[in-house]
Amino acid sequence: MDKVEKTNIIEKFAQHKGDTGSTEVQVALLTDRIKQLTGHMATHHHDYHTQYGLIKMVGKRRRLLTYLSKENVDRYHNLIKQLGLRK
């Protein structure tokens, strides 16, 4: 992910101007990185270091989504719909 892509994701999911750390932004950035690493793992099956990092990222995203679902269900549903998660 280059700087431009990251900036676009932050702008799209930010709750207010200057927001870089809200749950939505964190989940969106993790989702983008998970998609990239999943593609990498498809071609590099024995890259166990990347596999370990991918598993950690998926767990972190799951915890953030659980937190968001408990705090604000509407924001949670809106986010998973935008990201295409939990079909």
PDB file of N, CA, C and O in Angstrom:
ATOM      1  N   MET A   1       0.856  -1.167   0.000  1.00  0.00           N
ATOM      2  CA  MET A   1       0.000   0.000   0.000  1.00  0.00           C
ATOM      3  C   MET A   1       0.901   1.229   0.000  1.00  0.00           C
ATOM      4  O   MET A   1       1.765   1.389   0.862  1.00  0.00           O
ATOM      5  N   ASP A   2       0.682   2.074  -0.970  1.00  0.00           N
ATOM      6  CA  ASP A   2       1.487   3.288  -0.997  1.00  0.00           C
ATOM      7  C   ASP A   2       0.766   4.404  -0.250  1.00  0.00           C
ATOM      8  O   ASP A   2      -0.356   4.235   0.226  1.00  0.00           O
ATOM      9  N   LYS A   3       1.432   5.536  -0.160  1.00  0.00           N
ATOM     10  CA  LYS A   3       0.936   6.650   0.640  1.00  0.00           C
ATOM     11  C   LYS A   3      -0.390   7.197   0.121  1.00  0.00           C
ATOM     12  O   LYS A   3      -1.254   7.594   0.903  1.00  0.00           O
ATOM     13  N   VAL A   4      -0.546   7.216  -1.204  1.00  0.00           N
ATOM     14  CA  VAL A   4      -1.769   7.751  -1.801  1.00  0.00           C
ATOM     15  C   VAL A   4      -2.965   6.862  -1.471  1.00  0.00           C
ATOM     16  O   VAL A   4      -4.033   7.362  -1.116  1.00  0.00           O
ATOM     17  N   GLU A   5      -2.788   5.541  -1.587  1.00  0.00           N
ATOM     18  CA  GLU A   5      -3.875   4.613  -1.262  1.00  0.00           C
ATOM     19  C   GLU A   5      -4.269   4.742   0.203  1.00  0.00           C
ATOM     20  O   GLU A   5      -5.454   4.763   0.536  1.00  0.00           O
ATOM     21  N   LYS A   6      -3.277   4.827   1.067  1.00  0.00           N
ATOM     22  CA  LYS A   6      -3.546   4.934   2.499  1.00  0.00           C
ATOM     23  C   LYS A   6      -4.309   6.222   2.810  1.00  0.00           C
ATOM     24  O   LYS A   6      -5.252   6.216   3.603  1.00  0.00           O
ATOM     25  N   THR A   7      -3.899   7.321   2.185  1.00  0.00           N
ATOM     26  CA  THR A   7      -4.576   8.600   2.387  1.00  0.00           C
ATOM     27  C   THR A   7      -6.022   8.523   1.905  1.00  0.00           C
ATOM     28  O   THR A   7      -6.923   9.041   2.565  1.00  0.00           O
ATOM     29  N   ASN A   8      -6.249   7.882   0.764  1.00  0.00           N
ATOM     30  CA  ASN A   8      -7.612   7.740   0.243  1.00  0.00           C
ATOM     31  C   ASN A   8      -8.490   6.931   1.189  1.00  0.00           C
ATOM     32  O   ASN A   8      -9.649   7.281   1.412  1.00  0.00           O
ATOM     33  N   ILE A   9      -7.948   5.857   1.743  1.00  0.00           N
ATOM     34  CA  ILE A   9      -8.716   5.027   2.678  1.00  0.00           C
ATOM     35  C   ILE A   9      -9.047   5.824   3.933  1.00  0.00           C
ATOM     36  O   ILE A   9     -10.172   5.770   4.430  1.00  0.00           O
ATOM     37  N   ILE A  10      -8.071   6.559   4.442  1.00  0.00           N
ATOM     38  CA  ILE A  10      -8.299   7.357   5.655  1.00  0.00           C
ATOM     39  C   ILE A  10      -9.371   8.407   5.400  1.00  0.00           C
ATOM     40  O   ILE A  10     -10.252   8.600   6.238  1.00  0.00           O
ATOM     41  N   GLU A  11      -9.311   9.097   4.245  1.00  0.00           N
ATOM     42  CA  GLU A  11     -10.304  10.118   3.930  1.00  0.00           C
ATOM     43  C   GLU A  11     -11.703   9.512   3.786  1.00  0.00           C
ATOM     44  O   GLU A  11     -12.691  10.122   4.196  1.00  0.00           O
ATOM     45  N   LYS A  12     -11.783   8.327   3.211  1.00  0.00           N
ATOM     46  CA  LYS A  12     -13.084   7.694   2.976  1.00  0.00           C
ATOM     47  C   LYS A  12     -13.757   7.260   4.277  1.00  0.00           C
ATOM     48  O   LYS A  12     -14.974   7.389   4.413  1.00  0.00           O
ATOM     49  N   PHE A  13     -12.982   6.747   5.235  1.00  0.00           N
ATOM     50  CA  PHE A  13     -13.570   6.185   6.442  1.00  0.00           C
ATOM     51  C   PHE A  13     -13.447   7.076   7.674  1.00  0.00           C
ATOM     52  O   PHE A  13     -13.904   6.683   8.748  1.00  0.00           O
ATOM     53  N   ALA A  14     -12.849   8.256   7.559  1.00  0.00           N
ATOM     54  CA  ALA A  14     -12.680   9.150   8.701  1.00  0.00           C
ATOM     55  C   ALA A  14     -14.038   9.674   9.174  1.00  0.00           C
ATOM     56  O   ALA A  14     -14.925   9.955   8.369  1.00  0.00           O
ATOM     57  N   GLN A  15     -14.179   9.797  10.481  1.00  0.00           N
ATOM     58  CA  GLN A  15     -15.415  10.311  11.071  1.00  0.00           C
ATOM     59  C   GLN A  15     -15.460  11.837  11.025  1.00  0.00           C
ATOM     60  O   GLN A  15     -16.538  12.428  10.959  1.00  0.00           O
ATOM     61  N   HIS A  16     -14.287  12.475  11.060  1.00  0.00           N
ATOM     62  CA  HIS A  16     -14.183  13.926  10.987  1.00  0.00           C
ATOM     63  C   HIS A  16     -12.832  14.276  10.386  1.00  0.00           C
ATOM     64  O   HIS A  16     -11.991  13.396  10.203  1.00  0.00           O
ATOM     65  N   LYS A  17     -12.614  15.538  10.080  1.00  0.00           N
ATOM     66  CA  LYS A  17     -11.350  15.958   9.475  1.00  0.00           C
ATOM     67  C   LYS A  17     -10.202  15.702  10.455  1.00  0.00           C
ATOM     68  O   LYS A  17     -10.282  16.051  11.633  1.00  0.00           O
ATOM     69  N   GLY A  18      -9.151  15.093   9.949  1.00  0.00           N
ATOM     70  CA  GLY A  18      -7.991  14.808  10.789  1.00  0.00           C
ATOM     71  C   GLY A  18      -8.079  13.500  11.544  1.00  0.00           C
ATOM     72  O   GLY A  18      -7.194  13.181  12.338  1.00  0.00           O
ATOM     73  N   ASP A  19      -9.131  12.741  11.308  1.00  0.00           N
ATOM     74  CA  ASP A  19      -9.331  11.463  11.999  1.00  0.00           C
ATOM     75  C   ASP A  19      -8.491  10.378  11.331  1.00  0.00           C
ATOM     76  O   ASP A  19      -8.728  10.024  10.176  1.00  0.00           O
ATOM     77  N   THR A  20      -7.515   9.854  12.060  1.00  0.00           N
ATOM     78  CA  THR A  20      -6.696   8.783  11.510  1.00  0.00           C
ATOM     79  C   THR A  20      -6.720   7.541  12.384  1.00  0.00           C
ATOM     80  O   THR A  20      -6.132   6.525  12.015  1.00  0.00           O
ATOM     81  N   GLY A  21      -7.380   7.594  13.530  1.00  0.00           N
ATOM     82  CA  GLY A  21      -7.305   6.478  14.450  1.00  0.00           C
ATOM     83  C   GLY A  21      -8.632   5.892  14.869  1.00  0.00           C
ATOM     84  O   GLY A  21      -8.671   5.043  15.760  1.00  0.00           O
ATOM     85  N   SER A  22      -9.731   6.322  14.248  1.00  0.00           N
ATOM     86  CA  SER A  22     -11.016   5.758  14.637  1.00  0.00           C
ATOM     87  C   SER A  22     -11.064   4.279  14.255  1.00  0.00           C
ATOM     88  O   SER A  22     -10.282   3.808  13.429  1.00  0.00           O
ATOM     89  N   THR A  23     -11.973   3.579  14.860  1.00  0.00           N
ATOM     90  CA  THR A  23     -12.099   2.143  14.623  1.00  0.00           C
ATOM     91  C   THR A  23     -12.326   1.848  13.149  1.00  0.00           C
ATOM     92  O   THR A  23     -11.752   0.904  12.607  1.00  0.00           O
ATOM     93  N   GLU A  24     -13.164   2.654  12.496  1.00  0.00           N
ATOM     94  CA  GLU A  24     -13.461   2.436  11.085  1.00  0.00           C
ATOM     95  C   GLU A  24     -12.208   2.550  10.225  1.00  0.00           C
ATOM     96  O   GLU A  24     -11.992   1.734   9.330  1.00  0.00           O
ATOM     97  N   VAL A  25     -11.384   3.554  10.490  1.00  0.00           N
ATOM     98  CA  VAL A  25     -10.159   3.754   9.720  1.00  0.00           C
ATOM     99  C   VAL A  25      -9.199   2.587   9.959  1.00  0.00           C
ATOM    100  O   VAL A  25      -8.603   2.069   9.015  1.00  0.00           O
ATOM    101  N   GLN A  26      -9.051   2.179  11.207  1.00  0.00           N
ATOM    102  CA  GLN A  26      -8.152   1.077  11.526  1.00  0.00           C
ATOM    103  C   GLN A  26      -8.585  -0.210  10.827  1.00  0.00           C
ATOM    104  O   GLN A  26      -7.755  -0.923  10.263  1.00  0.00           O
ATOM    105  N   VAL A  27      -9.879  -0.506  10.863  1.00  0.00           N
ATOM    106  CA  VAL A  27     -10.382  -1.722  10.227  1.00  0.00           C
ATOM    107  C   VAL A  27     -10.209  -1.654   8.712  1.00  0.00           C
ATOM    108  O   VAL A  27      -9.847  -2.650   8.086  1.00  0.00           O
ATOM    109  N   ALA A  28     -10.464  -0.497   8.124  1.00  0.00           N
ATOM    110  CA  ALA A  28     -10.314  -0.352   6.678  1.00  0.00           C
ATOM    111  C   ALA A  28      -8.861  -0.540   6.251  1.00  0.00           C
ATOM    112  O   ALA A  28      -8.595  -1.195   5.243  1.00  0.00           O
ATOM    113  N   LEU A  29      -7.923   0.022   7.002  1.00  0.00           N
ATOM    114  CA  LEU A  29      -6.503  -0.140   6.673  1.00  0.00           C
ATOM    115  C   LEU A  29      -6.071  -1.591   6.841  1.00  0.00           C
ATOM    116  O   LEU A  29      -5.332  -2.124   6.014  1.00  0.00           O
ATOM    117  N   LEU A  30      -6.534  -2.228   7.914  1.00  0.00           N
ATOM    118  CA  LEU A  30      -6.202  -3.639   8.116  1.00  0.00           C
ATOM    119  C   LEU A  30      -6.777  -4.507   7.001  1.00  0.00           C
ATOM    120  O   LEU A  30      -6.118  -5.433   6.530  1.00  0.00           O
ATOM    121  N   THR A  31      -7.996  -4.211   6.584  1.00  0.00           N
ATOM    122  CA  THR A  31      -8.645  -4.989   5.528  1.00  0.00           C
ATOM    123  C   THR A  31      -7.859  -4.885   4.223  1.00  0.00           C
ATOM    124  O   THR A  31      -7.673  -5.882   3.526  1.00  0.00           O
ATOM    125  N   ASP A  32      -7.402  -3.686   3.896  1.00  0.00           N
ATOM    126  CA  ASP A  32      -6.611  -3.511   2.679  1.00  0.00           C
ATOM    127  C   ASP A  32      -5.315  -4.299   2.761  1.00  0.00           C
ATOM    128  O   ASP A  32      -4.930  -4.964   1.799  1.00  0.00           O
ATOM    129  N   ARG A  33      -4.645  -4.232   3.890  1.00  0.00           N
ATOM    130  CA  ARG A  33      -3.384  -4.955   4.066  1.00  0.00           C
ATOM    131  C   ARG A  33      -3.615  -6.464   4.048  1.00  0.00           C
ATOM    132  O   ARG A  33      -2.799  -7.207   3.503  1.00  0.00           O
ATOM    133  N   ILE A  34      -4.720  -6.922   4.640  1.00  0.00           N
ATOM    134  CA  ILE A  34      -5.043  -8.357   4.646  1.00  0.00           C
ATOM    135  C   ILE A  34      -5.265  -8.848   3.218  1.00  0.00           C
ATOM    136  O   ILE A  34      -4.819  -9.938   2.860  1.00  0.00           O
ATOM    137  N   LYS A  35      -5.947  -8.055   2.409  1.00  0.00           N
ATOM    138  CA  LYS A  35      -6.168  -8.440   1.010  1.00  0.00           C
ATOM    139  C   LYS A  35      -4.854  -8.556   0.254  1.00  0.00           C
ATOM    140  O   LYS A  35      -4.672  -9.476  -0.542  1.00  0.00           O
ATOM    141  N   GLN A  36      -3.932  -7.621   0.501  1.00  0.00           N
ATOM    142  CA  GLN A  36      -2.627  -7.676  -0.158  1.00  0.00           C
ATOM    143  C   GLN A  36      -1.855  -8.921   0.268  1.00  0.00           C
ATOM    144  O   GLN A  36      -1.286  -9.616  -0.574  1.00  0.00           O
ATOM    145  N   LEU A  37      -1.833  -9.205   1.565  1.00  0.00           N
ATOM    146  CA  LEU A  37      -1.083 -10.347   2.060  1.00  0.00           C
ATOM    147  C   LEU A  37      -1.708 -11.669   1.629  1.00  0.00           C
ATOM    148  O   LEU A  37      -0.996 -12.654   1.431  1.00  0.00           O
ATOM    149  N   THR A  38      -3.022 -11.702   1.482  1.00  0.00           N
ATOM    150  CA  THR A  38      -3.683 -12.910   1.017  1.00  0.00           C
ATOM    151  C   THR A  38      -3.237 -13.232  -0.410  1.00  0.00           C
ATOM    152  O   THR A  38      -2.992 -14.391  -0.745  1.00  0.00           O
ATOM    153  N   GLY A  39      -3.135 -12.211  -1.234  1.00  0.00           N
ATOM    154  CA  GLY A  39      -2.627 -12.410  -2.592  1.00  0.00           C
ATOM    155  C   GLY A  39      -1.182 -12.876  -2.595  1.00  0.00           C
ATOM    156  O   GLY A  39      -0.799 -13.722  -3.402  1.00  0.00           O
ATOM    157  N   HIS A  40      -0.396 -12.335  -1.708  1.00  0.00           N
ATOM    158  CA  HIS A  40       1.009 -12.743  -1.590  1.00  0.00           C
ATOM    159  C   HIS A  40       1.098 -14.203  -1.165  1.00  0.00           C
ATOM    160  O   HIS A  40       1.918 -14.956  -1.689  1.00  0.00           O
ATOM    161  N   MET A  41       0.263 -14.600  -0.224  1.00  0.00           N
ATOM    162  CA  MET A  41       0.300 -15.975   0.286  1.00  0.00           C
ATOM    163  C   MET A  41      -0.164 -16.978  -0.772  1.00  0.00           C
ATOM    164  O   MET A  41       0.207 -18.151  -0.718  1.00  0.00           O
ATOM    165  N   ALA A  42      -0.965 -16.528  -1.723  1.00  0.00           N
ATOM    166  CA  ALA A  42      -1.412 -17.435  -2.786  1.00  0.00           C
ATOM    167  C   ALA A  42      -0.243 -17.899  -3.650  1.00  0.00           C
ATOM    168  O   ALA A  42      -0.250 -19.017  -4.164  1.00  0.00           O
ATOM    169  N   THR A  43       0.753 -17.041  -3.808  1.00  0.00           N
ATOM    170  CA  THR A  43       1.899 -17.413  -4.638  1.00  0.00           C
ATOM    171  C   THR A  43       3.092 -17.901  -3.816  1.00  0.00           C
ATOM    172  O   THR A  43       3.946 -18.619  -4.336  1.00  0.00           O
ATOM    173  N   HIS A  44       3.159 -17.524  -2.555  1.00  0.00           N
ATOM    174  CA  HIS A  44       4.279 -17.905  -1.694  1.00  0.00           C
ATOM    175  C   HIS A  44       3.746 -18.729  -0.516  1.00  0.00           C
ATOM    176  O   HIS A  44       3.626 -18.228   0.602  1.00  0.00           O
ATOM    177  N   HIS A  45       3.434 -19.983  -0.781  1.00  0.00           N
ATOM    178  CA  HIS A  45       2.787 -20.843   0.218  1.00  0.00           C
ATOM    179  C   HIS A  45       3.634 -21.068   1.463  1.00  0.00           C
ATOM    180  O   HIS A  45       3.085 -21.248   2.549  1.00  0.00           O
ATOM    181  N   HIS A  46       4.938 -21.062   1.334  1.00  0.00           N
ATOM    182  CA  HIS A  46       5.803 -21.408   2.462  1.00  0.00           C
ATOM    183  C   HIS A  46       6.381 -20.189   3.174  1.00  0.00           C
ATOM    184  O   HIS A  46       7.359 -20.310   3.912  1.00  0.00           O
ATOM    185  N   ASP A  47       5.789 -19.024   2.963  1.00  0.00           N
ATOM    186  CA  ASP A  47       6.231 -17.809   3.643  1.00  0.00           C
ATOM    187  C   ASP A  47       5.533 -17.746   4.999  1.00  0.00           C
ATOM    188  O   ASP A  47       4.519 -17.065   5.157  1.00  0.00           O
ATOM    189  N   TYR A  48       6.077 -18.450   5.955  1.00  0.00           N
ATOM    190  CA  TYR A  48       5.426 -18.594   7.252  1.00  0.00           C
ATOM    191  C   TYR A  48       5.489 -17.318   8.081  1.00  0.00           C
ATOM    192  O   TYR A  48       4.618 -17.084   8.920  1.00  0.00           O
ATOM    193  N   HIS A  49       6.481 -16.507   7.863  1.00  0.00           N
ATOM    194  CA  HIS A  49       6.567 -15.239   8.586  1.00  0.00           C
ATOM    195  C   HIS A  49       5.391 -14.334   8.204  1.00  0.00           C
ATOM    196  O   HIS A  49       4.759 -13.724   9.067  1.00  0.00           O
ATOM    197  N   THR A  50       5.108 -14.257   6.907  1.00  0.00           N
ATOM    198  CA  THR A  50       3.963 -13.473   6.442  1.00  0.00           C
ATOM    199  C   THR A  50       2.663 -14.085   6.923  1.00  0.00           C
ATOM    200  O   THR A  50       1.728 -13.367   7.278  1.00  0.00           O
ATOM    201  N   GLN A  51       2.596 -15.400   6.939  1.00  0.00           N
ATOM    202  CA  GLN A  51       1.393 -16.092   7.396  1.00  0.00           C
ATOM    203  C   GLN A  51       1.098 -15.744   8.852  1.00  0.00           C
ATOM    204  O   GLN A  51      -0.054 -15.520   9.223  1.00  0.00           O
ATOM    205  N   TYR A  52       2.138 -15.701   9.667  1.00  0.00           N
ATOM    206  CA  TYR A  52       1.976 -15.361  11.079  1.00  0.00           C
ATOM    207  C   TYR A  52       1.457 -13.929  11.221  1.00  0.00           C
ATOM    208  O   TYR A  52       0.541 -13.676  12.003  1.00  0.00           O
ATOM    209  N   GLY A  53       2.040 -12.995  10.469  1.00  0.00           N
ATOM    210  CA  GLY A  53       1.592 -11.609  10.509  1.00  0.00           C
ATOM    211  C   GLY A  53       0.162 -11.455  10.024  1.00  0.00           C
ATOM    212  O   GLY A  53      -0.600 -10.654  10.565  1.00  0.00           O
ATOM    213  N   LEU A  54      -0.201 -12.222   9.004  1.00  0.00           N
ATOM    214  CA  LEU A  54      -1.565 -12.185   8.467  1.00  0.00           C
ATOM    215  C   LEU A  54      -2.568 -12.663   9.514  1.00  0.00           C
ATOM    216  O   LEU A  54      -3.630 -12.063   9.680  1.00  0.00           O
ATOM    217  N   ILE A  55      -2.238 -13.720  10.204  1.00  0.00           N
ATOM    218  CA  ILE A  55      -3.124 -14.250  11.244  1.00  0.00           C
ATOM    219  C   ILE A  55      -3.307 -13.227  12.363  1.00  0.00           C
ATOM    220  O   ILE A  55      -4.412 -13.063  12.880  1.00  0.00           O
ATOM    221  N   LYS A  56      -2.226 -12.538  12.737  1.00  0.00           N
ATOM    222  CA  LYS A  56      -2.317 -11.508  13.768  1.00  0.00           C
ATOM    223  C   LYS A  56      -3.207 -10.354  13.320  1.00  0.00           C
ATOM    224  O   LYS A  56      -3.998  -9.836  14.108  1.00  0.00           O
ATOM    225  N   MET A  57      -3.080  -9.948  12.047  1.00  0.00           N
ATOM    226  CA  MET A  57      -3.894  -8.851  11.533  1.00  0.00           C
ATOM    227  C   MET A  57      -5.372  -9.208  11.494  1.00  0.00           C
ATOM    228  O   MET A  57      -6.225  -8.384  11.822  1.00  0.00           O
ATOM    229  N   VAL A  58      -5.671 -10.436  11.094  1.00  0.00           N
ATOM    230  CA  VAL A  58      -7.069 -10.880  11.050  1.00  0.00           C
ATOM    231  C   VAL A  58      -7.651 -10.872  12.459  1.00  0.00           C
ATOM    232  O   VAL A  58      -8.799 -10.474  12.653  1.00  0.00           O
ATOM    233  N   GLY A  59      -6.874 -11.304  13.432  1.00  0.00           N
ATOM    234  CA  GLY A  59      -7.336 -11.295  14.820  1.00  0.00           C
ATOM    235  C   GLY A  59      -7.570  -9.892  15.338  1.00  0.00           C
ATOM    236  O   GLY A  59      -8.549  -9.639  16.039  1.00  0.00           O
ATOM    237  N   LYS A  60      -6.673  -8.978  14.996  1.00  0.00           N
ATOM    238  CA  LYS A  60      -6.830  -7.598  15.429  1.00  0.00           C
ATOM    239  C   LYS A  60      -8.067  -6.968  14.801  1.00  0.00           C
ATOM    240  O   LYS A  60      -8.821  -6.258  15.467  1.00  0.00           O
ATOM    241  N   ARG A  61      -8.270  -7.237  13.503  1.00  0.00           N
ATOM    242  CA  ARG A  61      -9.461  -6.711  12.830  1.00  0.00           C
ATOM    243  C   ARG A  61     -10.727  -7.265  13.466  1.00  0.00           C
ATOM    244  O   ARG A  61     -11.701  -6.534  13.649  1.00  0.00           O
ATOM    245  N   ARG A  62     -10.720  -8.556  13.805  1.00  0.00           N
ATOM    246  CA  ARG A  62     -11.877  -9.171  14.440  1.00  0.00           C
ATOM    247  C   ARG A  62     -12.174  -8.513  15.795  1.00  0.00           C
ATOM    248  O   ARG A  62     -13.331  -8.246  16.120  1.00  0.00           O
ATOM    249  N   ARG A  63     -11.133  -8.257  16.573  1.00  0.00           N
ATOM    250  CA  ARG A  63     -11.330  -7.607  17.875  1.00  0.00           C
ATOM    251  C   ARG A  63     -11.877  -6.195  17.714  1.00  0.00           C
ATOM    252  O   ARG A  63     -12.758  -5.783  18.469  1.00  0.00           O
ATOM    253  N   LEU A  64     -11.365  -5.452  16.739  1.00  0.00           N
ATOM    254  CA  LEU A  64     -11.864  -4.096  16.497  1.00  0.00           C
ATOM    255  C   LEU A  64     -13.322  -4.109  16.052  1.00  0.00           C
ATOM    256  O   LEU A  64     -14.113  -3.267  16.476  1.00  0.00           O
ATOM    257  N   LEU A  65     -13.676  -5.064  15.199  1.00  0.00           N
ATOM    258  CA  LEU A  65     -15.068  -5.158  14.758  1.00  0.00           C
ATOM    259  C   LEU A  65     -15.995  -5.552  15.912  1.00  0.00           C
ATOM    260  O   LEU A  65     -17.123  -5.066  15.995  1.00  0.00           O
ATOM    261  N   THR A  66     -15.530  -6.419  16.790  1.00  0.00           N
ATOM    262  CA  THR A  66     -16.320  -6.796  17.956  1.00  0.00           C
ATOM    263  C   THR A  66     -16.548  -5.583  18.848  1.00  0.00           C
ATOM    264  O   THR A  66     -17.661  -5.357  19.324  1.00  0.00           O
ATOM    265  N   TYR A  67     -15.497  -4.806  19.072  1.00  0.00           N
ATOM    266  CA  TYR A  67     -15.610  -3.582  19.864  1.00  0.00           C
ATOM    267  C   TYR A  67     -16.620  -2.629  19.247  1.00  0.00           C
ATOM    268  O   TYR A  67     -17.477  -2.085  19.943  1.00  0.00           O
ATOM    269  N   LEU A  68     -16.517  -2.426  17.925  1.00  0.00           N
ATOM    270  CA  LEU A  68     -17.416  -1.499  17.248  1.00  0.00           C
ATOM    271  C   LEU A  68     -18.861  -1.982  17.304  1.00  0.00           C
ATOM    272  O   LEU A  68     -19.779  -1.173  17.442  1.00  0.00           O
ATOM    273  N   SER A  69     -19.073  -3.292  17.197  1.00  0.00           N
ATOM    274  CA  SER A  69     -20.437  -3.816  17.239  1.00  0.00           C
ATOM    275  C   SER A  69     -21.069  -3.616  18.613  1.00  0.00           C
ATOM    276  O   SER A  69     -22.285  -3.463  18.722  1.00  0.00           O
ATOM    277  N   LYS A  70     -20.247  -3.616  19.658  1.00  0.00           N
ATOM    278  CA  LYS A  70     -20.766  -3.380  21.008  1.00  0.00           C
ATOM    279  C   LYS A  70     -21.004  -1.898  21.275  1.00  0.00           C
ATOM    280  O   LYS A  70     -21.929  -1.537  22.003  1.00  0.00           O
ATOM    281  N   GLU A  71     -20.170  -1.036  20.685  1.00  0.00           N
ATOM    282  CA  GLU A  71     -20.271   0.404  20.925  1.00  0.00           C
ATOM    283  C   GLU A  71     -21.380   1.056  20.105  1.00  0.00           C
ATOM    284  O   GLU A  71     -22.168   1.845  20.628  1.00  0.00           O
ATOM    285  N   ASN A  72     -21.434   0.715  18.801  1.00  0.00           N
ATOM    286  CA  ASN A  72     -22.404   1.359  17.922  1.00  0.00           C
ATOM    287  C   ASN A  72     -22.737   0.412  16.774  1.00  0.00           C
ATOM    288  O   ASN A  72     -21.955   0.271  15.834  1.00  0.00           O
ATOM    289  N   VAL A  73     -23.874  -0.222  16.849  1.00  0.00           N
ATOM    290  CA  VAL A  73     -24.262  -1.239  15.871  1.00  0.00           C
ATOM    291  C   VAL A  73     -24.450  -0.644  14.482  1.00  0.00           C
ATOM    292  O   VAL A  73     -24.116  -1.286  13.487  1.00  0.00           O
ATOM    293  N   ASP A  74     -24.973   0.561  14.403  1.00  0.00           N
ATOM    294  CA  ASP A  74     -25.200   1.189  13.095  1.00  0.00           C
ATOM    295  C   ASP A  74     -23.885   1.436  12.363  1.00  0.00           C
ATOM    296  O   ASP A  74     -23.773   1.158  11.169  1.00  0.00           O
ATOM    297  N   ARG A  75     -22.896   1.957  13.078  1.00  0.00           N
ATOM    298  CA  ARG A  75     -21.581   2.180  12.463  1.00  0.00           C
ATOM    299  C   ARG A  75     -20.952   0.857  12.052  1.00  0.00           C
ATOM    300  O   ARG A  75     -20.293   0.777  11.016  1.00  0.00           O
ATOM    301  N   TYR A  76     -21.151  -0.178  12.855  1.00  0.00           N
ATOM    302  CA  TYR A  76     -20.625  -1.511  12.546  1.00  0.00           C
ATOM    303  C   TYR A  76     -21.225  -2.045  11.251  1.00  0.00           C
ATOM    304  O   TYR A  76     -20.493  -2.496  10.369  1.00  0.00           O
ATOM    305  N   HIS A  77     -22.545  -1.996  11.128  1.00  0.00           N
ATOM    306  CA  HIS A  77     -23.211  -2.498   9.926  1.00  0.00           C
ATOM    307  C   HIS A  77     -22.825  -1.684   8.690  1.00  0.00           C
ATOM    308  O   HIS A  77     -22.632  -2.239   7.608  1.00  0.00           O
ATOM    309  N   ASN A  78     -22.715  -0.386   8.858  1.00  0.00           N
ATOM    310  CA  ASN A  78     -22.309   0.475   7.747  1.00  0.00           C
ATOM    311  C   ASN A  78     -20.892   0.122   7.281  1.00  0.00           C
ATOM    312  O   ASN A  78     -20.627   0.066   6.080  1.00  0.00           O
ATOM    313  N   LEU A  79     -19.993  -0.112   8.224  1.00  0.00           N
ATOM    314  CA  LEU A  79     -18.613  -0.430   7.891  1.00  0.00           C
ATOM    315  C   LEU A  79     -18.484  -1.763   7.177  1.00  0.00           C
ATOM    316  O   LEU A  79     -17.807  -1.847   6.151  1.00  0.00           O
ATOM    317  N   ILE A  80     -19.116  -2.805   7.695  1.00  0.00           N
ATOM    318  CA  ILE A  80     -18.969  -4.123   7.051  1.00  0.00           C
ATOM    319  C   ILE A  80     -19.632  -4.123   5.664  1.00  0.00           C
ATOM    320  O   ILE A  80     -19.221  -4.861   4.768  1.00  0.00           O
ATOM    321  N   LYS A  81     -20.651  -3.291   5.506  1.00  0.00           N
ATOM    322  CA  LYS A  81     -21.280  -3.181   4.185  1.00  0.00           C
ATOM    323  C   LYS A  81     -20.338  -2.500   3.194  1.00  0.00           C
ATOM    324  O   LYS A  81     -20.217  -2.935   2.049  1.00  0.00           O
ATOM    325  N   GLN A  82     -19.668  -1.428   3.638  1.00  0.00           N
ATOM    326  CA  GLN A  82     -18.742  -0.706   2.768  1.00  0.00           C
ATOM    327  C   GLN A  82     -17.529  -1.569   2.399  1.00  0.00           C
ATOM    328  O   GLN A  82     -17.048  -1.512   1.267  1.00  0.00           O
ATOM    329  N   LEU A  83     -17.038  -2.364   3.351  1.00  0.00           N
ATOM    330  CA  LEU A  83     -15.842  -3.173   3.117  1.00  0.00           C
ATOM    331  C   LEU A  83     -16.159  -4.513   2.459  1.00  0.00           C
ATOM    332  O   LEU A  83     -15.256  -5.193   1.972  1.00  0.00           O
ATOM    333  N   GLY A  84     -17.417  -4.889   2.443  1.00  0.00           N
ATOM    334  CA  GLY A  84     -17.791  -6.161   1.836  1.00  0.00           C
ATOM    335  C   GLY A  84     -17.433  -7.349   2.703  1.00  0.00           C
ATOM    336  O   GLY A  84     -17.098  -8.415   2.185  1.00  0.00           O
ATOM    337  N   LEU A  85     -17.498  -7.184   4.017  1.00  0.00           N
ATOM    338  CA  LEU A  85     -17.217  -8.270   4.951  1.00  0.00           C
ATOM    339  C   LEU A  85     -18.525  -8.921   5.399  1.00  0.00           C
ATOM    340  O   LEU A  85     -19.588  -8.308   5.302  1.00  0.00           O
ATOM    341  N   ARG A  86     -18.455 -10.139   5.879  1.00  0.00           N
ATOM    342  CA  ARG A  86     -19.588 -10.853   6.453  1.00  0.00           C
ATOM    343  C   ARG A  86     -20.788 -10.910   5.514  1.00  0.00           C
ATOM    344  O   ARG A  86     -21.859 -10.395   5.837  1.00  0.00           O
ATOM    345  N   LYS A  87     -20.613 -11.524   4.373  1.00  0.00           N
ATOM    346  CA  LYS A  87     -21.670 -11.555   3.367  1.00  0.00           C
ATOM    347  C   LYS A  87     -22.856 -12.390   3.747  1.00  0.00           C
ATOM    348  O   LYS A  87     -23.812 -12.493   2.978  1.00  0.00           O
TER     349      LYS A  87
END
